[in-house]
Amino acid sequence: MTNDKLHGEIAIEENKLEVFENRTQDRDYEIEFMIPEFTCLCPRSGFPDFATIEISYVPDKLCVELKSLKLYINSFRNKKVYHEDVTNDILSDLSKLLNPKFMEVVADFNVRGNIHTVIRAAYHQESSLES
């Protein structure tokens, strides 16, 4: 038995979010991703946390490439991270990458210790127009 990493493990470790040009910049439209099998680790206990992550955004010039998003999301599975940080890290990374007109990330974590946690975080593109 070898300790060599599998192709998928390497791909997840080397993940890099990628973009492509929004080909319909003449109108606003919403893109929504549902990620029903999100996992990370509790930083206090090390036990796994499970969630459904919903990402919705109105693109400006760029859109996120789906395979790169999948690998990025899967990179959390072995990270010890709080629910609030997961949600805000995803929002920060994607909004920095895309600079969308609007983005919201909702992390709906499975019940743990009789508590159901839902974290919502939103990003609004700064307007270049004077108020």
N, CA, C and O of each residue as an XYZ file, in Angstrom:
524
protein
N       0.848     -1.174      0.000
C       0.000      0.000      0.000
C       0.901      1.247      0.000
O       1.836      1.338      0.795
N       0.616      2.194     -0.886
C       1.429      3.409     -0.970
C       0.684      4.578     -0.352
O      -0.530      4.527     -0.151
N       1.421      5.619     -0.057
C       0.834      6.842      0.484
C       0.679      7.909     -0.589
O       0.494      9.085     -0.277
N       0.755      7.502     -1.851
C       0.598      8.457     -2.936
C      -0.802      9.050     -2.924
O      -1.791      8.361     -2.676
N      -0.856     10.350     -3.200
C      -2.158     11.022     -3.246
C      -2.860     10.695     -4.555
O      -2.225     10.510     -5.593
N      -4.156     10.630     -4.483
C      -4.977     10.392     -5.665
C      -5.119     11.673     -6.471
O      -4.918     12.772     -5.956
N      -5.467     11.515     -7.740
C      -5.618     12.657     -8.641
C      -6.555     13.724     -8.068
O      -6.247     14.915     -8.114
N      -7.693     13.295     -7.533
C      -8.663     14.248     -6.978
C      -8.123     15.010     -5.788
O      -8.390     16.203     -5.643
N      -7.367     14.339     -4.931
C      -6.776     15.004     -3.773
C      -5.786     16.082     -4.213
O      -5.749     17.172     -3.642
N      -5.000     15.771     -5.215
C      -4.031     16.742     -5.738
C      -4.759     17.922     -6.363
O      -4.387     19.074     -6.138
N      -5.796     17.642     -7.149
C      -6.562     18.713     -7.804
C      -7.190     19.650     -6.769
O      -7.199     20.866     -6.959
N      -7.707     19.094     -5.689
C      -8.318     19.919     -4.632
C      -7.255     20.758     -3.936
O      -7.470     21.945     -3.690
N      -6.114     20.158     -3.617
C      -5.039     20.898     -2.953
C      -4.511     22.035     -3.820
O      -4.154     23.094     -3.304
N      -4.458     21.826     -5.123
C      -3.890     22.818     -6.045
C      -4.966     23.709     -6.655
O      -4.704     24.391     -7.645
N      -6.156     23.718     -6.093
C      -7.271     24.461     -6.665
C      -6.934     25.933     -6.854
O      -6.216     26.539     -6.059
N      -7.472     26.480     -7.926
C      -7.333     27.910     -8.210
C      -8.623     28.345     -8.897
O      -8.993     27.803     -9.939
N      -9.298     29.314     -8.314
C     -10.534     29.801     -8.913
C     -10.237     30.421    -10.277
O      -9.286     31.188    -10.431
N     -11.050     30.081    -11.247
C     -10.871     30.585    -12.606
C     -12.127     31.326    -13.048
O     -13.216     31.091    -12.524
N     -11.967     32.214    -14.007
C     -13.073     33.027    -14.514
C     -13.166     32.922    -16.028
O     -12.243     32.461    -16.700
N     -14.299     33.360    -16.541
C     -14.459     33.578    -17.974
C     -15.287     34.841    -18.144
O     -15.970     35.275    -17.217
N     -15.222     35.422    -19.324
C     -15.915     36.686    -19.586
C     -17.434     36.486    -19.612
O     -17.937     35.532    -20.204
N     -18.142     37.390    -18.968
C     -19.598     37.421    -19.042
C     -19.966     37.871    -20.457
O     -19.685     39.003    -20.850
N     -20.575     37.004    -21.190
C     -20.902     37.295    -22.588
C     -22.231     38.024    -22.747
O     -22.628     38.340    -23.869
N     -22.927     38.296    -21.644
C     -24.201     39.014    -21.707
C     -24.159     40.182    -20.730
O     -24.917     40.219    -19.760
N     -23.278     41.126    -20.987
C     -23.102     42.264    -20.093
C     -24.139     43.356    -20.305
O     -24.171     44.331    -19.554
N     -24.985     43.209    -21.314
C     -25.980     44.246    -21.602
C     -27.238     44.125    -20.734
O     -28.140     44.957    -20.836
N     -27.305     43.082    -19.870
C     -28.449     42.969    -18.958
C     -27.994     42.311    -17.664
O     -27.023     41.554    -17.634
N     -28.713     42.616    -16.609
C     -28.471     41.961    -15.330
C     -29.207     40.630    -15.302
O     -30.357     40.538    -15.729
N     -28.547     39.615    -14.805
C     -29.162     38.309    -14.579
C     -28.460     37.666    -13.392
O     -27.341     38.037    -13.037
N     -29.125     36.712    -12.795
C     -28.595     36.091    -11.578
C     -28.122     34.675    -11.857
O     -28.771     33.916    -12.576
N     -26.987     34.338    -11.279
C     -26.444     32.980    -11.323
C     -26.539     32.436     -9.904
O     -26.186     33.121     -8.944
N     -27.021     31.193     -9.775
C     -27.177     30.605     -8.451
C     -26.579     29.203     -8.437
O     -26.833     28.392     -9.326
N     -25.786     28.941     -7.416
C     -25.204     27.622     -7.212
C     -25.700     27.071     -5.890
O     -25.716     27.783     -4.886
N     -26.104     25.810     -5.881
C     -26.468     25.101     -4.656
C     -25.421     24.017     -4.453
O     -25.169     23.207     -5.345
N     -24.816     24.011     -3.278
C     -23.770     23.048     -2.958
C     -24.262     22.272     -1.733
O     -24.016     22.683     -0.599
N     -24.963     21.138     -1.961
C     -25.640     20.444     -0.862
C     -24.744     19.523     -0.027
O     -25.203     18.985      0.981
N     -23.490     19.331     -0.416
C     -22.641     18.383      0.299
C     -21.372     19.044      0.838
O     -20.312     18.418      0.862
N     -21.469     20.292      1.265
C     -20.316     21.007      1.798
C     -19.894     20.404      3.142
O     -20.739     20.085      3.979
N     -18.594     20.253      3.339
C     -18.072     19.811      4.629
C     -16.830     20.617      5.004
O     -16.068     21.063      4.146
N     -16.656     20.785      6.292
C     -15.447     21.361      6.880
C     -15.317     20.746      8.263
O     -16.119     19.893      8.643
N     -14.322     21.167      9.009
C     -14.120     20.619     10.350
C     -14.326     21.700     11.402
O     -13.951     22.855     11.199
N     -14.921     21.321     12.521
C     -15.075     22.232     13.649
C     -13.696     22.510     14.242
O     -12.963     21.571     14.554
N     -13.328     23.792     14.406
C     -12.005     24.105     14.940
C     -11.847     23.786     16.432
O     -10.724     23.752     16.935
N     -12.934     23.556     17.130
C     -12.846     23.229     18.564
C     -12.790     21.729     18.802
O     -12.021     21.258     19.639
N     -13.616     20.967     18.055
C     -13.705     19.528     18.305
C     -13.000     18.686     17.246
O     -12.592     17.557     17.516
N     -12.858     19.238     16.039
C     -12.321     18.453     14.930
C     -13.365     17.591     14.248
O     -13.068     16.917     13.261
N     -14.605     17.607     14.773
C     -15.684     16.839     14.149
C     -16.107     17.514     12.844
O     -15.970     18.729     12.699
N     -16.619     16.730     11.899
C     -17.057     17.343     10.638
C     -18.350     18.136     10.807
O     -19.237     17.765     11.576
N     -18.425     19.220     10.075
C     -19.650     20.006      9.948
C     -20.142     19.858      8.517
O     -19.345     19.813      7.580
N     -21.447     19.782      8.353
C     -22.060     19.600      7.044
C     -23.005     20.768      6.780
O     -23.686     21.249      7.686
N     -23.037     21.215      5.531
C     -23.897     22.350      5.198
C     -24.310     22.295      3.743
O     -23.716     21.596      2.922
N     -25.350     23.058      3.454
C     -25.685     23.410      2.079
C     -25.266     24.858      1.908
O     -25.682     25.733      2.668
N     -24.446     25.099      0.910
C     -23.991     26.455      0.605
C     -24.725     26.920     -0.647
O     -24.752     26.223     -1.662
N     -25.312     28.096     -0.560
C     -25.968     28.706     -1.727
C     -25.203     29.981     -2.068
O     -25.025     30.863     -1.228
N     -24.763     30.056     -3.302
C     -24.067     31.240     -3.799
C     -24.905     31.805     -4.933
O     -25.212     31.103     -5.896
N     -25.272     33.071     -4.819
C     -25.996     33.718     -5.912
C     -25.321     35.050     -6.193
O     -24.895     35.756     -5.280
N     -25.233     35.381     -7.485
C     -24.611     36.654     -7.836
C     -25.123     37.178     -9.163
O     -25.610     36.434    -10.014
N     -24.994     38.491     -9.305
C     -25.281     39.174    -10.561
C     -23.918     39.559    -11.126
O     -23.247     40.435    -10.581
N     -23.505     38.912    -12.212
C     -22.162     39.182    -12.722
C     -22.044     40.564    -13.365
O     -23.017     41.141    -13.851
N     -20.824     41.062    -13.346
C     -20.503     42.272    -14.096
C     -19.744     41.824    -15.336
O     -20.362     41.468    -16.338
N     -18.434     41.836    -15.288
C     -17.625     41.469    -16.459
C     -17.193     40.003    -16.461
O     -16.856     39.455    -17.510
N     -17.203     39.366    -15.284
C     -16.662     38.013    -15.168
C     -17.639     37.052    -14.499
O     -18.497     37.451    -13.711
N     -17.481     35.765    -14.841
C     -18.227     34.675    -14.214
C     -17.208     33.651    -13.716
O     -16.110     33.546    -14.263
N     -17.571     32.898    -12.680
C     -16.674     31.878    -12.157
C     -16.863     30.579    -12.933
O     -17.984     30.200    -13.273
N     -15.765     29.914    -13.204
C     -15.785     28.638    -13.918
C     -16.158     27.539    -12.915
O     -15.610     27.488    -11.814
N     -17.092     26.661    -13.298
C     -17.693     25.714    -12.348
C     -16.742     24.658    -11.791
O     -16.792     24.374    -10.595
N     -15.888     24.075    -12.608
C     -14.983     23.049    -12.085
C     -14.038     23.660    -11.058
O     -13.752     23.039    -10.034
N     -13.553     24.861    -11.317
C     -12.657     25.506    -10.354
C     -13.401     25.826     -9.054
O     -12.820     25.743     -7.972
N     -14.687     26.190     -9.156
C     -15.493     26.439     -7.959
C     -15.661     25.152     -7.156
O     -15.563     25.165     -5.929
N     -15.914     24.050     -7.845
C     -16.072     22.749     -7.182
C     -14.806     22.385     -6.405
O     -14.887     21.969     -5.249
N     -13.654     22.538     -7.024
C     -12.395     22.205     -6.355
C     -12.137     23.134     -5.173
O     -11.679     22.696     -4.118
N     -12.435     24.421     -5.356
C     -12.278     25.405     -4.280
C     -13.165     25.028     -3.082
O     -12.696     25.004     -1.944
N     -14.431     24.738     -3.343
C     -15.366     24.372     -2.268
C     -14.898     23.100     -1.561
O     -14.963     23.013     -0.335
N     -14.428     22.119     -2.324
C     -13.966     20.870     -1.717
C     -12.698     21.056     -0.892
O     -12.379     20.205     -0.062
N     -11.975     22.141     -1.102
C     -10.752     22.386     -0.326
C     -11.054     22.673      1.150
O     -10.145     22.636      1.979
N     -12.299     22.955      1.484
C     -12.676     23.219      2.873
C     -12.847     21.939      3.688
O     -12.895     22.001      4.916
N     -12.938     20.800      3.045
C     -13.320     19.567      3.743
C     -12.377     19.178      4.867
O     -12.805     18.524      5.819
N     -11.111     19.556      4.790
C     -10.152     19.217      5.846
C      -9.699     20.435      6.636
O      -8.759     20.349      7.426
N     -10.363     21.576      6.427
C     -10.000     22.798      7.137
C     -10.810     22.920      8.421
O     -12.005     22.628      8.454
N     -10.131     23.359      9.476
C     -10.806     23.656     10.736
C     -11.211     25.121     10.686
O     -10.368     26.016     10.740
N     -12.520     25.352     10.580
C     -12.999     26.713     10.355
C     -14.404     26.886     10.931
O     -15.240     25.986     10.845
N     -14.644     28.050     11.514
C     -15.966     28.370     12.065
C     -16.966     28.642     10.941
O     -16.590     29.052      9.843
N     -18.232     28.407     11.233
C     -19.299     28.611     10.248
C     -19.267     30.023      9.675
O     -19.378     30.214      8.464
N     -19.114     31.009     10.555
C     -19.115     32.411     10.123
C     -17.944     32.691      9.178
O     -18.084     33.424      8.199
N     -16.795     32.100      9.486
C     -15.611     32.326      8.655
C     -15.745     31.654      7.291
O     -15.346     32.228      6.278
N     -16.301     30.450      7.255
C     -16.527     29.763      5.974
C     -17.333     30.668      5.044
O     -16.952     30.909      3.899
N     -18.439     31.154      5.557
C     -19.345     31.971      4.747
C     -18.646     33.228      4.247
O     -18.718     33.557      3.063
N     -17.977     33.922      5.145
C     -17.312     35.166      4.765
C     -16.072     34.937      3.913
O     -15.755     35.765      3.059
N     -15.367     33.836      4.124
C     -14.214     33.525      3.267
C     -14.652     33.267      1.831
O     -14.032     33.762      0.890
N     -15.715     32.495      1.665
C     -16.224     32.217      0.317
C     -16.655     33.524     -0.351
O     -16.313     33.781     -1.505
N     -17.407     34.345      0.381
C     -17.858     35.623     -0.170
C     -16.662     36.509     -0.530
O     -16.631     37.090     -1.614
N     -15.692     36.617      0.357
C     -14.530     37.472      0.091
C     -13.735     36.989     -1.117
O     -13.367     37.784     -1.982
N     -13.474     35.694     -1.175
C     -12.683     35.161     -2.290
C     -13.388     35.355     -3.626
O     -12.767     35.766     -4.606
N     -14.694     35.058     -3.663
C     -15.420     35.170     -4.931
C     -15.673     36.628     -5.329
O     -15.570     36.968     -6.507
N     -15.995     37.475     -4.381
C     -16.248     38.880     -4.734
C     -14.956     39.575     -5.163
O     -14.975     40.435     -6.043
N     -13.850     39.209     -4.550
C     -12.554     39.771     -4.963
C     -12.204     39.302     -6.380
O     -11.696     40.082     -7.185
N     -12.469     38.056     -6.675
C     -12.181     37.476     -7.988
C     -13.059     38.071     -9.089
O     -12.575     38.389    -10.175
N     -14.351     38.217     -8.799
C     -15.333     38.559     -9.836
C     -15.761     40.023     -9.853
O     -16.153     40.537    -10.900
N     -15.690     40.697     -8.713
C     -16.261     42.044     -8.564
C     -17.670     42.091     -9.173
O     -17.934     42.891    -10.070
N     -18.566     41.233     -8.683
C     -19.921     41.179     -9.240
C     -20.717     42.415     -8.832
O     -20.319     43.159     -7.936
N     -21.834     42.616     -9.496
C     -22.722     43.713     -9.114
C     -23.329     43.430     -7.738
O     -23.530     44.341     -6.934
N     -23.613     42.172     -7.487
C     -24.141     41.744     -6.194
C     -23.796     40.282     -5.998
O     -23.747     39.512     -6.957
N     -23.556     39.901     -4.751
C     -23.334     38.492     -4.424
C     -23.813     38.233     -3.000
O     -23.640     39.059     -2.104
N     -24.419     37.063     -2.819
C     -24.808     36.614     -1.487
C     -24.393     35.162     -1.323
O     -24.543     34.350     -2.236
N     -23.867     34.850     -0.141
C     -23.535     33.476      0.219
C     -24.357     33.128      1.456
O     -24.332     33.847      2.456
N     -25.081     32.020      1.374
C     -25.865     31.526      2.503
C     -25.330     30.141      2.838
O     -25.297     29.251      1.988
N     -24.917     29.974      4.077
C     -24.427     28.684      4.559
C     -25.435     28.147      5.566
O     -25.595     28.702      6.653
N     -26.102     27.078      5.202
C     -27.136     26.456      6.024
C     -26.556     25.160      6.599
O     -26.554     24.120      5.942
N     -26.069     25.246      7.829
C     -25.391     24.114      8.458
C     -26.386     23.157      9.091
O     -27.412     23.577      9.626
N     -26.076     21.869      9.026
C     -26.908     20.852      9.652
C     -26.952     21.075     11.158
O     -26.027     21.631     11.750
N     -28.029     20.635     11.750
C     -28.207     20.774     13.194
C     -27.063     20.065     13.910
O     -26.685     18.946     13.565
N     -26.521     20.750     14.919
C     -25.474     20.160     15.759
C     -25.704     20.645     17.169
O     -25.802     21.851     17.397
N     -25.793     19.740     18.117
C     -26.036     20.122     19.508
C     -27.366     20.836     19.683
O     -27.486     21.730     20.521
N     -28.372     20.447     18.893
C     -29.712     20.996     18.944
C     -29.792     22.440     18.448
O     -30.763     23.139     18.737
N     -28.774     22.896     17.699
C     -28.786     24.257     17.155
C     -28.605     24.198     15.642
O     -27.690     23.554     15.130
N     -29.494     24.883     14.950
C     -29.433     25.000     13.490
C     -28.882     26.383     13.159
O     -29.454     27.396     13.561
N     -27.776     26.424     12.428
C     -27.111     27.690     12.126
C     -27.213     28.001     10.643
O     -26.919     27.155      9.798
N     -27.638     29.237     10.331
C     -27.647     29.751      8.960
C     -26.905     31.077      8.974
O     -27.243     31.982      9.737
N     -25.895     31.182      8.129
C     -25.096     32.407      8.027
C     -25.338     33.003      6.641
O     -25.260     32.301      5.632
N     -25.633     34.310      6.602
C     -25.815     35.034      5.339
C     -24.812     36.179      5.285
O     -24.629     36.913      6.256
N     -24.172     36.314      4.140
C     -23.252     37.430      3.941
C     -23.442     37.935      2.515
O     -23.626     37.146      1.589
N     -23.399     39.262      2.343
C     -23.655     39.845      1.023
C     -22.578     40.862      0.653
O     -21.938     41.472      1.510
N     -22.408     41.017     -0.644
C     -21.463     41.969     -1.222
C     -22.219     42.810     -2.233
O     -22.993     42.286     -3.034
N     -21.995     44.115     -2.194
C     -22.584     45.040     -3.160
C     -21.440     45.794     -3.829
O     -20.614     46.409     -3.156
N     -21.400     45.742     -5.130
C     -20.363     46.453     -5.874
C     -20.487     47.947     -5.612
O     -21.589     48.497     -5.600
N     -19.348     48.599     -5.403
C     -19.364     50.041     -5.205
C     -19.683     50.708     -6.542
O     -19.121     50.363     -7.581
N     -20.587     51.657     -6.484
C     -20.980     52.375     -7.686
C     -19.910     53.383     -8.058
O     -19.331     54.038     -7.190
N     -19.651     53.504     -9.341
C     -18.680     54.499     -9.801
C     -19.353     55.835    -10.028
O     -18.692     56.816    -10.369
N     -20.678     55.883     -9.839
C     -21.425     57.131    -10.026
C     -21.395     57.957     -8.746
O     -21.419     57.411     -7.643
N     -21.344     59.255     -8.901
C     -21.412     60.150     -7.753
C     -22.838     60.174     -7.219
O     -23.789     60.197     -8.000
N     -22.998     60.167     -5.903
C     -24.344     60.207     -5.309
C     -24.852     61.608     -5.215
O     -25.966     61.831     -4.741
